[in-house]
């Protein structure tokens, strides 16, 4: 299967417990992030719910002790936010987070957070070794990488749709979809992936509006800066603008060289216009794909698989015929039909043996 890096680990907002707090005179301990500690008032930001933080102020006279975060506490907040990826099919996905954890361990070798850092590093190294050894992880489930033929394509589809779901933005999700459609368009993941792609295109249109507004605003600011600047300053601004454009153009060139249809949203008028046109044409194309029939074919095939395992061979044959009518390209149909034939032959052989045994 084609391997595509999962670029992002899941980030969970965590506070380092005990990193900062204040002790009140009445014995109450208030944990959070100290915003200010003045002569009269101390203000601390506390987590009042998983998504809400609130600033609370206390008179200095009511505070017995102030505990501020140490440098390693602050650094460990970023490390503590790293979790193991739900899906991984390339060992390189572990390299960046491992480097961050190892860097922390090297710089803060005597930190009280070292046990947790070692544990995280060990987990990352262990999973990396499993992937390097040929296993793949799909939505938390480890699967042998020895799959071949139809099973390999089916597994590849599962991996790519998992990456689509965890993509950080619409453009990234569509880049993953492009890989899925190119290599695994006959897998069970494809019908759902088409729906997700159309949803991503809808989100991309909103992202494009914002990106274009930001680009136009930035262009106006640069033009105004040039008009107001002195001759020397104008030269510096022009050089800065030229460097920015060169950097963007380098990104555009790299994206083109990759041959990919979908690209990141770059601050370039032509790129934004081309992406907008692509979104329209792709949405129209995808809208014509009969994903409901495909999904029905996948469901019928899954039902047939269970029926074969349960010895319901007549029902399995009917289910496979139904699946073949609605989506004959489904990658697992051939192997399921082979499984059915094998089960039918085994059942026939067993019946013959029983008939021989039953004779007086």
Order of alpha helices (4+ residues) and beta strands (2+ residues): beta-beta-beta-beta-beta-beta-alpha-alpha-alpha-beta-beta-alpha-alpha-alpha-alpha-alpha-alpha-alpha-alpha
